[in-house]
């Protein structure tokens, strides 16, 4: 509940705030922004907004409760009081659940967003009639929930319960894959024309660590000269829902080869964030011409992604020209030889 402290005087004032009366079974305090306060500084002819927070104990009965708040200047010359009334209503579940009792041993389940959560509910028909109950739910946006009889795989939208009997119901909850870590509540509704009940289930989502590693053009091949550096750009993306504090890189390469990463590791990668890494691969000086496999590995949090590259080692261009020159000289020598022999 919002409160306003106004200074109608001609000078700035420090105002002390206190509770003169708090109902039994209640806790109450004042907040300014996110901090608890027992006083505020109010400039002349200005106002300050406060928030009254009141929390009842578990056993507080429905009814009207009054809080008395006193405000006074530090020197005690100016004093003002305000009464705040809070009405506690009967819980909606208590009013509507007279004919239905819903219980569960595990109302809170925890896991990652890509998991499926299955709750087991016991639904009791407390009336003296056999009733057909419709099943429904209210869940966060893009979340799904479905109902199944206990130990069966078929999905249902209604449940028949005999008078005074209890049926076990399974509720399967599928979170939105991109939901952030935190607690999410699902309201389960069981109703018929003569009786209805509700209960709230909670899913506590933990963050997931998921890496994506690849090249911008999708190619995983590279040409290189022995003993010479060849460069390749790769991207690293955090596709999970939890931030990654560090992403480190490793390489698995042929003997006497060199692989360098720039940067050597990534400090901090938020969900959905993408960063580029430059990779320098240097084949051994004695590497033979041909294809080789080089594996790059990125490790962040609980996830590891590998990238296998095909590196083709070729001879330097100068050796190619030397080879062509040798072939030309051989052909020329043969031509001269044939001409000489032909004259004889």
Secondary structure, DSSP 4 states (H G I P E B T S, - for coil): -EEEEE--SSS-EEEEEEEEE--TTEEEEEEETTEEESEEEE-TT-EEEEEEEEEE-TTPPSEEEEEEEEEEETTSS-EEEEEEEEEEPPPHHHHH-SSEEEE-S--EEEEETTSEEEEEEEEEE-SSS-EEEEEEEE-STT-EEEEEETT---EESEEEE-TT-EEEEEEEEE--TTPPSEEEEEEEEEE-SS-EEEEEEEEEEEP---EEEE-TT---EEEEETTSEEEEEEEEEE-SSS-EEEEEEEEE--TT-EEEEESSEEEEE-TT-EEEEEEEEE--TTPPSEEEEEEEEEEETTEEEEEEEEEEEE--HHHHHHHHHHHHHHHHHHHHHHHHHHH-
